[in-house]
Amino acid sequence: SCITKRIWHPALLLLCTSGDISQKTTWHRISVFRPGLRDVTYQYVRKGCRIFVEGKIDYGEYTDKNNVRRQATTIIAGKEKS
């Protein structure tokens, strides 16, 4: 899994003087199928590492164990062959 975090200051958007900072965190699943890339990923990527992921993005929906519909974003890592 990987997260992306967007941070912004509402005062810049609303021209107010509040000191609040807003943020939104989004979780993404990453799938690595290419054997060479998968091996390098397992060897070097650790929790807390900043990474660059290039690949195809896939959006889906599922129902969790509490019967709540959720959206999921999966990044299928690796360049597409031309």
Backbone as CSV, one residue per row, in Angstrom:
resi,resn,N_x,N_y,N_z,CA_x,CA_y,CA_z,C_x,C_y,C_z
1,SER,0.833,-1.191,0.000,0.000,0.000,0.000,0.872,1.247,0.000
2,CYS,0.303,2.298,-0.470,0.997,3.579,-0.558,-0.022,4.665,-0.243
3,ILE,0.430,5.752,0.339,-0.483,6.871,0.586,-0.017,8.103,-0.174
4,THR,-0.978,8.907,-0.539,-0.671,10.246,-1.025,-1.369,11.203,-0.071
5,LYS,-0.696,12.287,0.228,-1.237,13.258,1.177,-1.249,14.633,0.527
6,ARG,-2.390,15.284,0.598,-2.543,16.643,0.095,-2.766,17.547,1.291
7,ILE,-1.942,18.580,1.419,-2.038,19.511,2.546,-2.246,20.923,1.993
8,TRP,-3.184,21.645,2.578,-3.412,23.016,2.154,-3.834,23.859,3.344
9,HIS,-3.712,25.135,3.187,-4.042,26.092,4.240,-5.313,26.824,3.808
10,PRO,-6.431,26.614,4.507,-7.700,27.235,4.102,-7.641,28.755,4.022
11,ALA,-6.790,29.371,4.805,-6.705,30.836,4.783,-6.295,31.336,3.404
12,LEU,-5.490,30.554,2.706,-5.085,30.965,1.367,-6.251,30.881,0.389
13,LEU,-7.175,29.962,0.662,-8.318,29.804,-0.224,-9.454,30.751,0.127
14,LEU,-9.656,31.012,1.401,-10.807,31.791,1.832,-10.463,33.209,2.275
15,LEU,-9.203,33.551,2.231,-8.729,34.862,2.656,-9.128,35.170,4.101
16,CYS,-9.036,34.184,4.957,-9.307,34.393,6.375,-8.006,34.204,7.154
17,THR,-8.037,34.462,8.437,-6.803,34.425,9.217,-6.699,33.199,10.121
18,SER,-7.536,32.195,9.909,-7.449,31.021,10.774,-6.130,30.300,10.537
19,GLY,-5.619,29.667,11.557,-4.342,28.977,11.453,-4.484,27.497,11.162
20,ASP,-5.682,27.058,10.827,-5.908,25.637,10.581,-5.268,25.192,9.271
21,ILE,-4.749,23.984,9.297,-4.220,23.367,8.094,-5.081,22.152,7.807
22,SER,-5.522,22.023,6.579,-6.348,20.888,6.188,-5.505,19.891,5.415
23,GLN,-5.869,18.622,5.536,-5.159,17.604,4.766,-6.095,16.470,4.397
24,LYS,-5.760,15.814,3.309,-6.515,14.648,2.873,-5.507,13.553,2.528
25,THR,-5.694,12.388,3.129,-4.824,11.251,2.881,-5.610,10.202,2.111
26,THR,-5.007,9.684,1.048,-5.641,8.666,0.227,-4.738,7.443,0.161
27,TRP,-5.308,6.265,0.401,-4.564,5.011,0.328,-4.718,4.401,-1.054
28,HIS,-3.628,3.820,-1.556,-3.626,3.139,-2.851,-2.972,1.772,-2.672
29,ARG,-3.500,0.793,-3.356,-2.827,-0.501,-3.427,-1.885,-0.462,-4.608
30,ILE,-0.740,-1.122,-4.471,0.205,-1.211,-5.575,0.409,-2.681,-5.896
31,SER,0.241,-3.030,-7.169,0.469,-4.399,-7.624,1.680,-4.402,-8.542
32,VAL,2.601,-5.317,-8.292,3.805,-5.447,-9.112,3.835,-6.871,-9.644
33,PHE,3.702,-7.030,-10.958,3.649,-8.358,-11.554,4.939,-8.741,-12.283
34,ARG,5.664,-7.751,-12.829,6.899,-8.069,-13.562,7.927,-8.645,-12.605
35,PRO,8.465,-9.847,-12.884,9.373,-10.525,-11.938,10.588,-9.691,-11.520
36,GLY,11.283,-9.054,-12.424,12.460,-8.257,-12.062,12.106,-7.069,-11.194
37,LEU,11.051,-6.388,-11.551,10.600,-5.229,-10.787,10.085,-5.654,-9.416
38,ARG,9.390,-6.769,-9.367,8.869,-7.288,-8.096,10.017,-7.618,-7.139
39,ASP,11.082,-8.240,-7.640,12.226,-8.595,-6.796,12.915,-7.359,-6.224
40,VAL,13.098,-6.346,-7.066,13.719,-5.094,-6.606,12.841,-4.416,-5.570
41,THR,11.525,-4.444,-5.789,10.584,-3.836,-4.845,10.683,-4.499,-3.482
42,TYR,10.662,-5.826,-3.450,10.764,-6.552,-2.172,12.094,-6.287,-1.483
43,GLN,13.150,-6.106,-2.262,14.480,-5.923,-1.686,14.689,-4.533,-1.093
44,TYR,14.166,-3.491,-1.741,14.528,-2.132,-1.345,13.421,-1.283,-0.726
45,VAL,12.163,-1.552,-1.018,11.079,-0.687,-0.531,10.676,-1.119,0.875
46,ARG,10.688,-0.178,1.783,10.313,-0.417,3.183,9.280,0.615,3.623
47,LYS,8.609,0.322,4.709,7.612,1.230,5.264,8.244,2.592,5.529
48,GLY,7.571,3.643,5.089,8.052,5.002,5.297,8.924,5.533,4.175
49,CYS,9.323,4.684,3.223,10.142,5.129,2.092,9.297,5.965,1.139
50,ARG,9.912,6.978,0.589,9.255,7.717,-0.482,9.597,7.002,-1.783
51,ILE,8.575,6.766,-2.591,8.794,6.054,-3.843,8.092,6.772,-4.984
52,PHE,8.551,6.491,-6.174,7.901,6.966,-7.393,7.352,5.735,-8.077
53,VAL,6.059,5.738,-8.364,5.431,4.588,-9.005,4.875,5.027,-10.345
54,GLU,5.250,4.291,-11.382,4.741,4.567,-12.720,4.015,3.328,-13.201
55,GLY,2.841,3.510,-13.743,2.093,2.366,-14.230,0.670,2.736,-14.587
56,LYS,-0.171,1.738,-14.576,-1.578,1.904,-14.939,-2.400,2.019,-13.657
57,ILE,-3.375,2.919,-13.644,-4.210,3.092,-12.467,-5.573,2.431,-12.725
58,ASP,-6.075,1.759,-11.711,-7.333,1.032,-11.833,-8.217,1.404,-10.650
59,TYR,-9.450,1.784,-10.938,-10.403,2.145,-9.890,-11.410,1.022,-9.733
60,GLY,-11.762,0.721,-8.506,-12.736,-0.334,-8.260,-13.579,-0.033,-7.044
61,GLU,-14.535,-0.890,-6.810,-15.433,-0.740,-5.680,-15.613,-2.103,-5.033
62,TYR,-15.729,-2.118,-3.725,-15.956,-3.371,-3.017,-16.829,-3.095,-1.799
63,THR,-17.358,-4.165,-1.206,-18.157,-4.072,0.003,-17.356,-4.684,1.141
64,ASP,-17.125,-3.927,2.220,-16.320,-4.434,3.330,-17.139,-5.370,4.220
65,LYS,-16.514,-5.882,5.275,-17.174,-6.865,6.138,-18.369,-6.291,6.899
66,ASN,-18.460,-4.955,7.002,-19.602,-4.298,7.650,-20.688,-3.915,6.642
67,ASN,-20.554,-4.455,5.428,-21.503,-4.216,4.350,-21.551,-2.748,3.920
68,VAL,-20.395,-2.074,3.975,-20.270,-0.685,3.532,-19.530,-0.682,2.198
69,ARG,-20.094,0.016,1.218,-19.429,0.102,-0.086,-18.238,1.046,0.000
70,ARG,-17.104,0.591,-0.499,-15.864,1.371,-0.477,-15.304,1.465,-1.893
71,GLN,-14.524,2.524,-2.120,-13.822,2.665,-3.392,-12.359,2.324,-3.168
72,ALA,-11.732,1.737,-4.173,-10.326,1.355,-4.069,-9.580,1.810,-5.317
73,THR,-8.357,2.257,-5.111,-7.482,2.633,-6.214,-6.295,1.689,-6.195
74,THR,-6.041,1.029,-7.316,-4.893,0.139,-7.436,-3.987,0.677,-8.529
75,ILE,-2.684,0.732,-8.229,-1.700,1.126,-9.233,-0.968,-0.139,-9.651
76,ILE,-1.032,-0.464,-10.933,-0.333,-1.627,-11.446,1.015,-1.124,-11.959
77,ALA,2.055,-1.382,-11.166,3.368,-0.793,-11.409,4.046,-1.406,-12.624
78,GLY,4.816,-0.587,-13.303,5.602,-1.029,-14.445,5.135,-0.358,-15.708
79,LYS,6.085,-0.070,-16.584,5.736,0.553,-17.855,5.068,-0.454,-18.765
80,GLU,4.111,0.031,-19.519,3.469,-0.803,-20.535,4.433,-0.943,-21.707
81,LYS,4.507,-2.133,-22.267,5.363,-2.344,-23.447,4.674,-1.783,-24.671
82,SER,5.442,-1.081,-25.503,4.860,-0.465,-26.705,4.800,-1.455,-27.836
